[in-house]
């Protein structure tokens, strides 16, 4: 028993020690890879602190670099760019080419399979189905690259301000938080009450994962490192429904998420950590970027499916020498020189989306929209091991799929029930649910959310759009005795109405006549969470690459986490800066994992306000008071007291 408590006490000290060690390792990893100086030549200096690494980039923090405008890169007038895909990462790369690379817009070409830009950041009024949003975007303060980009993109609504300005003002005036995070028993508040409900053993499992080396988590699943002490907790309910993690997903990615967002542990239960756009992500983020690029002369080529990028290998150099695609005029090839830069979004979480409608399930002869992202990556990867292993992510859709649905209604009975649960008026134009409401006892583990209405600029003021998703789409529902993936929009609506507490006698008529529901089944929506190891995702700029880079969620960049808008924009910035030679720092990932204040704060919040020093430390108990008295006249005492590790009465 004594050893167990000794480990508990030691883990608290490990927070600070590990943070310092990780900071040291992080700084070392980002320096120029030219080799370490001999110890006998040691000199205290900051010269060379911002030397570029082998990818042609360097990282920095603070606003000195953030406010700087780089000089025009040498030779940019002779260069052109081809971007495969028009999702967030690709559009961001094009914006950085223009703003920071100072490349003329007419020298930039975007090749897109679909007839619409945006990729996974969608939001449309489909004339045959109604409003469709396959997903939503949650954002936070420290998306450093995202905000660096959108401070330069003009608003489409208000002249003279940026997208960042309008977003900032909106979230200042109408801050986000949830008043009901979870329900049970058909719409009753589950009273999770902002608590994680972790046992001491569960807390220790999370702390152990937090400090585990990446290498020790290669190809491991979350269920390999957690047991029911975590899986039965409110913490796991919050976590899995917010981020869409399943028990079989990557333990490495789980750890990276914990480290990346440690500063938001306190805001996880009620979503007060999050910020949202005014409209759906297509109208709020994608369209302003597209208009900016079109005004600059960028060429968009839609209905163009790129099948392959061919490479030439000379020693350690990797040179993209042609792009093969099929367009409206048939099969074509674009020959490339070393001055032609190629940026490819490899893989896609929304590839192969199957669309149902009110009366049809997303099965059988339902419409499937293919973009060809996976086959393109496979064709590229077959040419060199440095280009990654796509099969690790797209090889088992039973473990990477879930389903969402967009429900639209103006029925007063439904809207009144929504108001009772979330305690806000859905038609107010302000924050409604403040994030997802998870139906804790749902067989599908159904969650739903209502963002500010209208979510679409053209949406009538008396209509409400509800976004619904389920993590367990193979299980029979609680009201509709079918798997979610086999249900029509009407049936999904009925299951949702059941879980929000609409009387059973009213459900069928309301689902059929008072709402329109569009289901979308996405086979690869969490493909990036599949267990993996180093090399499965290619580097943004593969070693030796002369004119080629990967973009998006399946490219590798240090410390950041996938399934975020920030990751897409960060990979875009790194790719452009590295290939084009832009002499400006990429903002480093926010360093909360190296901040002892955030680590102390998180240790208390994970235990629902209980200080680690309140634990029974067995034979160490008699040492607590004498040690605290020794600390009393130091800054460390104040630090521990400020973060509620030391409480009144402990001495």
C-alpha positions in Angstrom: 0.0 0.0 0.0 2.9 2.4 0.9 4.4 2.0 -2.6 1.1 2.8 -4.2 0.8 6.1 -2.3 4.5 6.8 -2.9 3.9 6.6 -6.6 0.9 8.9 -6.3 3.0 11.6 -4.5 5.9 11.1 -6.9 3.6 11.7 -9.9 2.8 15.2 -8.6 6.4 16.1 -8.5 6.8 14.4 -12.0 4.5 17.1 -13.5 7.0 19.8 -13.0 10.0 17.7 -13.8 8.5 16.2 -16.9 7.5 19.6 -18.1 11.0 20.9 -17.8 12.5 17.9 -19.5 10.0 18.0 -22.3 10.7 21.7 -22.8 14.4 20.9 -23.1 13.8 18.1 -25.6 11.3 20.3 -27.6 13.8 23.1 -28.0 16.5 20.7 -29.0 14.3 19.0 -31.6 13.4 22.3 -33.4 16.9 23.6 -33.8 18.9 23.3 -36.9 19.9 19.7 -37.6 23.5 20.5 -38.4 24.8 18.6 -35.4 25.6 19.6 -31.8 28.8 21.5 -30.9 31.5 19.9 -28.9 31.0 20.5 -25.2 34.5 22.0 -25.0 33.2 24.8 -27.3 30.3 25.6 -25.1 29.2 29.2 -25.0 26.1 30.9 -23.6 24.5 32.6 -26.5 21.2 32.9 -28.4 22.9 33.2 -31.8 21.4 30.7 -34.2 18.2 30.2 -32.0 16.0 30.7 -35.1 18.1 28.7 -37.6 16.0 26.8 -40.1 15.8 23.1 -39.8 16.2 20.6 -42.6 12.6 21.3 -43.7 13.4 24.9 -44.3 11.4 26.3 -41.4 11.8 27.4 -37.8 9.4 27.9 -34.9 8.9 30.8 -32.5 6.6 32.1 -29.8 5.5 35.6 -28.9 4.3 38.4 -31.1 7.6 39.6 -32.6 7.5 37.1 -35.3 3.7 37.1 -35.5 3.6 40.8 -36.4 6.5 40.7 -38.9 6.1 40.8 -42.7 8.7 38.6 -44.4 10.8 39.8 -47.3 9.9 38.5 -50.8 11.5 35.0 -51.2 14.2 34.8 -53.7 13.1 33.6 -57.1 9.4 33.6 -56.3 8.6 35.3 -59.7 9.8 32.2 -61.5 7.7 29.8 -59.4 4.2 28.4 -59.8 2.1 26.3 -57.4 -0.4 23.5 -58.0 -2.7 22.6 -55.0 -4.6 19.3 -55.1 -7.9 19.6 -53.3 -9.7 22.8 -52.1 -10.3 22.0 -48.5 -9.2 24.2 -45.6 -5.5 23.1 -45.8 -5.2 23.7 -49.5 -7.0 27.1 -49.4 -4.8 28.2 -46.5 -1.7 27.2 -48.4 -2.8 29.3 -51.3 -3.4 32.3 -49.0 0.1 31.9 -47.5 1.6 31.7 -50.9 0.1 35.1 -51.7 0.4 36.9 -48.4 3.8 35.7 -47.1 5.3 34.1 -50.2 4.2 37.1 -52.4 3.5 34.8 -55.3 1.1 36.3 -57.9 -2.3 34.7 -57.8 -2.3 33.8 -61.5 0.6 31.5 -60.9 -1.5 29.4 -58.4 -3.7 26.6 -59.6 -6.2 24.7 -57.4 -7.4 21.3 -58.7 -10.6 20.0 -57.1 -12.6 16.9 -57.8 -15.9 18.3 -56.7 -17.8 21.3 -58.1 -17.5 23.2 -54.8 -14.6 24.2 -52.5 -14.4 23.4 -48.8 -13.7 19.7 -48.5 -14.9 18.6 -45.0 -15.8 22.2 -44.1 -19.2 22.0 -45.7 -22.6 23.6 -45.2 -25.0 23.7 -48.1 -28.7 23.9 -48.8 -29.0 20.9 -51.1 -32.0 21.5 -53.4 -33.1 17.9 -53.3 -32.5 17.2 -49.6 -32.4 20.4 -47.6 -29.7 21.8 -45.3 -26.7 19.5 -44.9 -23.7 19.8 -42.5 -21.6 16.7 -42.1 -19.9 18.1 -39.1 -19.0 21.2 -37.1 -15.8 23.0 -36.1 -14.8 23.7 -32.5 -12.1 26.3 -32.0 -10.1 27.8 -29.1 -7.8 30.7 -28.3 -4.6 29.0 -29.1 -5.1 28.0 -32.7 -2.1 30.1 -33.5 -1.7 29.4 -37.2 -5.5 29.6 -37.9 -5.8 33.1 -36.3 -2.6 34.2 -38.0 -4.3 33.4 -41.3 -7.7 34.8 -40.7 -6.5 38.2 -39.5 -5.7 38.7 -43.2 -8.9 37.4 -44.7 -11.5 40.1 -45.2 -15.0 39.6 -43.8 -17.7 39.1 -46.3 -20.3 40.8 -44.1 -18.6 43.9 -42.7 -16.3 46.1 -44.8 -12.9 47.0 -43.4 -12.6 44.1 -40.9 -11.2 40.6 -41.0 -12.8 37.2 -40.4 -10.8 37.1 -37.1 -12.3 40.5 -36.1 -15.9 39.4 -36.6 -15.2 36.0 -34.9 -13.5 37.7 -31.9 -16.3 40.3 -31.4 -19.0 37.6 -31.7 -17.5 35.4 -29.1 -16.8 38.3 -26.8 -20.4 39.4 -26.9 -21.9 35.9 -26.9 -19.5 33.6 -25.0 -20.0 29.9 -25.4 -20.8 27.5 -22.6 -23.3 24.6 -22.1 -26.1 24.5 -19.5 -26.8 20.8 -20.1 -23.9 18.6 -21.1 -25.7 15.2 -21.0 -29.2 13.8 -20.6 -30.7 10.4 -19.6 -34.1 8.9 -19.2 -35.5 10.7 -22.3 -34.3 14.2 -21.9 -33.7 14.5 -18.2 -30.6 16.3 -17.1 -28.0 13.7 -16.3 -26.5 16.0 -13.7 -22.9 15.4 -14.6 -22.5 18.9 -13.0 -19.1 19.6 -14.5 -17.5 16.8 -12.6 -15.2 14.2 -14.1 -16.0 11.5 -11.6 -12.6 9.8 -11.8 -11.4 7.4 -9.2 -7.9 7.8 -7.9 -6.9 4.8 -10.0 -8.5 6.4 -13.1 -6.7 9.6 -12.5 -3.4 7.8 -12.3 -4.0 6.0 -15.6 -4.5 9.3 -17.3 -1.4 10.8 -15.7 0.6 7.7 -16.7 -0.5 8.1 -20.3 0.3 11.8 -20.2 4.0 11.0 -19.4 4.4 8.0 -21.6 6.9 8.2 -24.5 5.4 8.3 -28.0 7.5 5.3 -29.0 5.8 3.2 -26.3 2.4 3.9 -27.7 3.0 2.9 -31.3 0.1 0.8 -32.7 -1.5 0.7 -29.2 -5.2 1.4 -28.6 -6.8 3.4 -25.8 -8.2 0.2 -24.3 -4.6 -1.0 -23.9 -3.9 1.8 -21.4 -7.2 2.5 -19.8 -9.7 0.2 -18.0 -13.2 0.7 -16.6 -11.9 3.1 -14.0 -11.7 5.6 -16.9 -14.3 4.2 -19.2 -17.1 4.4 -16.6 -16.3 8.0 -15.7 -17.9 11.3 -16.8 -14.5 12.2 -18.1 -14.7 9.5 -20.8 -18.3 10.5 -21.6 -17.2 14.1 -22.1 -14.0 13.1 -24.0 -15.3 10.5 -26.4 -18.4 12.4 -27.4 -16.6 15.7 -27.8 -13.7 14.4 -29.8 -15.3 11.2 -31.3 -12.7 8.8 -29.8 -13.6 5.1 -29.6 -11.9 2.7 -27.2 -10.0 1.0 -30.0 -8.6 4.3 -31.3 -4.9 5.4 -31.0 -3.5 5.7 -27.5 -0.8 7.9 -29.0 -3.4 10.3 -30.3 -5.2 10.3 -27.0 -2.0 11.3 -25.2 -1.2 14.0 -27.8 -4.7 15.4 -27.2 -4.2 15.4 -23.4 -1.0 17.3 -23.8 -2.2 19.7 -26.5 -5.3 20.8 -24.6 -4.2 20.4 -21.0 -5.0 24.1 -20.5 -8.6 23.4 -21.3 -9.3 20.6 -18.8 -11.5 22.9 -16.7 -13.5 23.9 -19.8 -14.1 20.4 -21.1 -17.3 19.6 -19.0 -19.3 22.7 -20.1 -17.5 23.6 -23.4 -16.5 27.0 -22.0 -13.2 26.4 -23.6 -14.7 26.5 -27.1 -15.6 29.2 -29.6 -17.8 28.9 -32.7 -18.3 30.8 -35.9 -21.6 32.6 -36.6 -22.6 30.5 -39.5 -21.7 27.0 -40.7 -18.0 26.6 -41.5 -18.4 26.8 -45.2 -20.0 30.2 -45.1 -17.9 31.5 -42.2 -14.4 30.2 -43.2 -14.3 28.7 -46.7 -16.2 31.4 -48.7 -14.1 34.3 -47.4 -10.9 32.5 -48.3 -12.2 31.6 -51.7 -13.2 35.2 -52.5 -9.8 36.5 -51.3 -8.1 34.0 -53.6 -10.3 34.7 -56.6 -9.7 38.5 -56.2 -6.0 37.8 -56.2 -6.3 35.9 -59.5 -6.0 32.3 -58.3 -7.3 29.8 -60.8 -9.8 27.2 -59.5 -10.3 24.1 -61.7 -13.3 22.1 -60.5 -14.4 18.7 -61.6 -10.8 17.7 -61.9 -9.7 14.4 -60.2 -5.9 14.1 -59.7 -5.0 10.4 -60.0 -1.2 10.6 -59.4 1.8 12.7 -58.9 4.9 11.2 -60.6 8.3 11.5 -59.0 11.9 11.4 -60.0 14.5 10.3 -57.4 18.1 11.6 -57.7 20.2 10.5 -54.8 18.4 11.8 -51.8 16.3 14.3 -53.8 12.6 13.8 -54.5 11.3 15.8 -57.4 7.6 15.9 -58.5 7.8 15.8 -62.3 4.2 15.5 -63.4 0.5 15.6 -62.3 -1.9 13.1 -63.9 -5.6 14.0 -63.7 -9.0 13.4 -65.3 -11.0 16.6 -66.1 -14.0 17.5 -68.3 -11.7 17.1 -71.3 -10.5 13.6 -70.4 -7.1 12.4 -69.2 -4.4 15.1 -68.9 -0.9 15.4 -67.7 0.8 18.6 -66.3 4.6 18.5 -66.7 6.5 20.0 -63.8 9.9 21.6 -63.3 11.6 22.2 -60.0 10.1 25.7 -59.9 6.6 24.2 -59.9 5.5 23.5 -56.3 3.0 20.8 -55.6 0.8 20.6 -52.5 -1.3 17.5 -52.0 -4.0 16.9 -49.3 -3.5 13.2 -48.8 -6.4 11.3 -47.4 -9.8 12.6 -46.4 -12.2 12.1 -43.4 -15.2 12.7 -45.6 -14.2 10.7 -48.7 -16.9 8.4 -49.9 -19.7 10.0 -47.9 -23.0 8.3 -48.4 -26.0 10.6 -48.5 -29.5 9.6 -47.5 -32.6 11.7 -47.1 -35.9 12.0 -45.3 -37.2 8.6 -46.7 -33.9 6.8 -47.7 -31.1 5.4 -45.5 -27.5 6.0 -46.6 -27.3 2.4 -48.0 -27.9 0.5 -51.2 -28.3 2.9 -54.2 -27.8 6.1 -52.1 -25.6 8.7 -53.6 -21.9 8.4 -52.8 -19.5 11.3 -53.4 -16.0 10.1 -54.1 -13.0 12.5 -54.2 -10.3 10.0 -54.9 -8.0 11.2 -52.0 -7.2 7.8 -50.7 -6.4 6.3 -54.2 -4.2 9.3 -54.9 -2.3 8.9 -51.7 -1.8 5.2 -52.4 -0.5 5.9 -55.8 2.0 8.4 -54.4 3.0 6.2 -51.5 3.8 3.3 -53.8 6.7 5.3 -55.1 8.6 5.8 -51.9 8.4 4.7 -48.2 8.8 8.4 -47.1 5.3 9.1 -48.5 3.5 7.2 -45.7 1.3 4.1 -45.3 -2.3 5.1 -46.2 -3.6 1.5 -45.6 -3.0 2.0 -41.8 -5.8 4.6 -41.9 -8.2 3.5 -44.6 -8.0 -0.3 -44.2 -10.9 -0.9 -41.8 -13.9 1.3 -42.2 -15.8 -0.6 -39.4 -13.5 1.2 -37.0 -13.3 4.6 -38.6 -17.0 5.3 -39.5 -19.9 7.1 -37.9 -22.9 8.9 -39.0 -24.3 12.4 -38.7 -27.6 13.9 -39.7 -28.9 17.5 -40.2 -32.4 18.0 -38.9 -34.4 21.1 -39.8 -37.7 22.1 -38.1 -39.9 25.0 -37.3 -42.4 23.0 -35.2 -43.2 24.9 -31.9 -43.6 21.6 -30.0 -40.1 20.5 -30.8 -38.5 23.9 -30.3 -40.2 24.2 -26.9 -38.7 20.9 -25.8 -35.3 21.9 -27.0 -35.6 25.1 -24.9 -36.5 23.1 -21.8 -33.4 21.0 -22.2 -30.8 23.6 -23.1 -32.5 26.4 -21.1 -32.0 28.8 -24.0 -34.2 30.0 -26.8 -33.0 28.4 -30.1 -34.5 31.3 -32.1 -32.6 34.1 -30.2 -29.6 34.2 -32.6 -27.3 33.6 -29.6 -25.6 30.5 -28.2 -28.1 27.6 -27.9 -26.7 24.3 -26.6 -23.2 25.6 -26.3 -21.8 22.3 -27.7 -23.1 18.8 -28.0 -25.7 17.4 -25.6 -25.0 13.6 -25.2 -27.7 11.1 -24.5 -25.8 9.1 -22.0 -28.2 6.1 -22.1 -28.6 6.1 -25.9 -27.8 2.8 -27.6 -26.3 4.8 -30.5 -24.5 7.1 -28.0 -26.3 9.9 -29.8 -25.3 13.5 -29.3 -26.8 16.6 -30.8 -26.1 20.3 -31.0 -27.7 23.5 -32.1 -25.3 26.3 -32.9 -26.3 29.9 -33.3 -29.3 30.2 -35.6 -29.6 30.7 -38.4 -26.7 28.5 -39.3 -27.2 29.4 -42.9 -27.4 33.0 -44.1 -30.6 32.2 -46.1 -32.2 30.2 -43.3 -35.7 31.5 -42.3 -35.8 33.1 -38.9 -38.3 30.6 -37.5 -36.3 27.5 -38.5 -33.9 25.6 -36.4 -31.1 23.3 -37.7 -30.0 20.5 -35.4 -26.9 18.5 -35.9 -27.0 14.9 -34.7 -24.4 12.2 -34.6 -24.0 8.6 -33.3 -20.8 6.8 -32.4 -22.4 3.3 -32.3 -24.1 3.1 -35.7 -24.2 -0.8 -35.8 -26.5 -1.1 -32.7 -30.3 -1.1 -32.7 -31.8 2.1 -31.4 -33.9 2.5 -28.3 -37.0 3.6 -30.1 -36.2 2.6 -33.7 -35.2 -1.0 -33.5 -32.6 -0.8 -36.3 -28.9 0.2 -36.5 -28.5 3.9 -37.2 -26.7 3.2 -40.4 -29.8 1.5 -41.8 -32.2 4.3 -40.8 -33.8 6.9 -43.0 -33.8 10.5 -42.0 -37.3 10.2 -40.6 -36.3 7.3 -38.4 -33.2 9.1 -37.1 -35.4 12.0 -36.2 -37.8 9.7 -34.4 -35.0 8.3 -32.3 -33.8 11.8 -31.5 -37.3 12.9 -30.5 -37.6 9.9 -28.2 -34.3 10.8 -26.4 -35.3 14.5 -25.9 -38.5 13.3 -24.3 -41.3 13.9 -26.9 -44.3 11.7 -25.9 -44.3 8.4 -27.9 -47.8 9.1 -29.3 -46.4 12.3 -31.0 -43.1 11.0 -32.4 -44.1 9.4 -35.7 -46.2 12.4 -36.9 -43.5 15.0 -35.9 -40.7 13.0 -37.5 -42.6 12.5 -40.7 -44.3 15.8 -41.2 -42.7 18.4 -39.0 -38.9 17.9 -39.7 -36.7 17.2 -42.6 -33.6 15.1 -41.7 -30.6 14.3 -44.0 -28.3 11.5 -42.8 -24.7 11.2 -44.0 -22.6 8.1 -43.4 -18.9 8.8 -43.4 -16.7 5.6 -43.7 -13.4 7.4 -42.9 -14.5 10.2 -40.5 -12.1 9.1 -37.7 -9.6 7.3 -39.9 -6.8 9.6 -38.5 -7.5 8.1 -35.0 -6.5 4.6 -36.1 -3.5 3.2 -34.1 -0.3 4.2 -35.8 3.5 4.6 -35.6 6.2 6.9 -36.9 6.2 7.0 -40.6 2.6 6.0 -41.2 1.9 9.7 -41.8 4.4 11.3 -44.1 6.2 14.5 -43.0 4.6 17.7 -44.4 7.8 18.1 -46.4 9.4 14.6 -46.8 13.2 14.5 -46.4 14.9 15.5 -49.6 11.7 16.9 -51.2 12.5 19.7 -53.7 9.1 20.8 -54.9 6.5 18.7 -53.1 4.6 18.8 -49.7 1.7 17.1 -48.1 -1.2 19.0 -46.4 -3.9 18.3 -43.9 -4.9 15.7 -41.3 -2.8 12.9 -42.6 0.5 14.8 -42.8 2.9 14.7 -39.8 3.9 17.9 -37.9 5.3 18.0 -34.3 3.1 18.2 -31.2 -0.1 19.3 -32.8 -3.3 17.2 -33.0 -5.4 16.1 -35.9 -9.2 16.6 -36.4 -8.8 20.4 -35.9 -8.9 23.4 -38.2 -5.6 24.4 -36.7 -3.8 21.3 -37.9 -4.9 21.9 -41.5 -3.7 25.5 -41.4 -0.4 24.6 -39.6 0.5 22.0 -42.2 -0.3 24.6 -44.9 2.0 27.2 -43.3 4.8 24.8 -42.8 4.6 23.5 -46.4 4.6 27.0 -48.0 7.3 28.4 -45.7 9.6 25.4 -46.3 9.2 25.0 -50.0 9.2 28.6 -50.9 11.8 29.7 -48.4 9.7 32.2 -46.5 11.9 33.8 -43.8 9.3 34.0 -41.0 8.7 31.7 -38.1 5.8 29.3 -37.9 4.1 29.8 -34.5 4.9 26.9 -32.2 2.1 24.8 -30.8 0.9 26.5 -27.6 3.2 25.4 -24.8 0.7 24.7 -22.0 2.2 21.2 -21.7 5.4 22.9 -20.5 3.7 25.4 -18.2 3.8 24.3 -14.5 0.8 26.5 -13.8 -1.4 24.6 -16.3 -0.2 21.2 -15.0 -0.9 22.1 -11.4 -4.3 23.4 -12.4 -5.2 20.3 -14.4 -4.1 18.0 -11.5 -6.7 19.6 -9.2 -9.5 19.8 -11.8 -9.1 16.2 -12.9 -9.9 15.2 -9.3 -12.9 17.6 -9.2 -11.3 20.2 -7.0 -9.5 17.8 -4.7 -5.8 18.6 -4.1 -3.3 15.9 -4.6 -2.1 16.7 -1.1 -5.4 15.7 0.3 -4.8 12.1 -0.8 -3.8 9.6 1.8 -0.1 9.2 1.1 0.3 6.4 3.7 3.7 6.5 5.4 4.4 9.9 3.8 1.5 11.6 5.6 3.7 12.8 8.6 6.0 14.5 6.1 3.4 16.8 4.5 3.1 19.5 7.2 6.8 19.8 7.8 7.5 20.1 4.1 4.8 22.7 3.6 6.2 24.7 6.4 9.6 24.7 4.7 8.0 25.9 1.5 6.0 28.6 3.3 8.5 31.5 2.7 9.2 30.6 -1.0 7.6 31.5 -4.3 6.8 27.8 -4.7 4.4 27.9 -1.8 2.5 30.8 -3.4 2.4 29.0 -6.8 0.9 25.9 -5.1 -1.6 28.0 -3.1 -2.7 30.0 -6.2 -3.5 26.8 -7.9 -5.3 25.2 -4.9 -2.8 22.4 -4.4 -2.2 24.0 -1.0 -5.4 24.9 0.8 -6.2 26.7 4.0 -5.7 24.5 7.0 -3.1 22.2 5.5 -0.4 23.6 7.8 
